[in-house]
Every structure is written in C-alpha cells, then in structure tokens.
C-alpha cells in the first residue's frame, strides 16, 4: 500500500466501532440474539468477526444518535435471517422513508450500486441493546 497520493487508504481494511454503555449487556445481546461471540477482547472492548470482517463493541460514555444505520450485515436469505432473529426476540424497526417502507419488517429498495450487479436490495433494521441501529440487506437480481 502506498502512503502518498489520493489512494492512501484504498488498501486499508475497514473495521466498524459501536459504542456500548454497558459492555456486558451488549455481550449478552450479541450472543443471545445474534449468535455472535467475541473472537478476542481487551479491557473495554469486544472484537467480533463476521465473514472475514471485524467490528468492535467498546465501552463508551457517549452514545450514537441511532438515527442512521451504523453497520450492516449482507446475507443470502433475508427472510430466513429476519425470521430467526425475531424468534430470538429481536425487534425490527418500522421504516417509512421516501421511496420505500417496511412491510413485515422488510423493505424493498430500488436501485443498487452498479458494481454489485444487483437491481435493488431488500433490507431490515433493528437496534442492539445499546441503541445502535444495525441493518441487514440482501441484494436483489
């Protein structure tokens, strides 16, 4: 990776950071509701890995506004994932935004990034135990 020019971060790996007011409550939520367990931890932080990508839930006195999607999971079968998470007690958000709204917790969204080769996306949103807004998406072809 070069360190000069406009592409200085082009080869970097991206790792999401999600704040938690109560790290043990967050650990329980991610384990019990999402079936995720930390692959590593340090004082004040839990490291998770999904599909080769890392994210961290860290102890914080600050909170996110929760008004935007902070992290998204891309899955192959959105309906099955939503059904399983609902069975585990995850509550999905109702979204009514220009261009789409949720029906049974899932929104049909027109358009996608041309490089993905999809015509659209199906998506659903929920909050973790700390109020972070998380999304789940499935490209539609």
C-alpha angles and dihedrals in degrees: 000000000000119000097204132072132024095309095065093127099030093103096041123114115238119227122183121223119206122190122230126192089196113029095190091051089050091048090053092048094050091047101041101034104029101026092234126137127187115263089203140358143193132186105301097005143079120199117209129185126204122174093341094309124110131218130177131214107202136186108256139168088208125076134207118243089237090217094118138040107272098184135004135205117210112212138179097227112032096177093054093047093047091047092051094046091049088051087055091052102262111150116216124217124244108230125194108176134149107285098015147031134187123260116190086352096305129102127203108218122194118222133024138193109294092227090062091058092223126128094213146329140251114217145177133188136208138165126243122225090276097053096258111148111232127185136206119203140182121191115232120218 
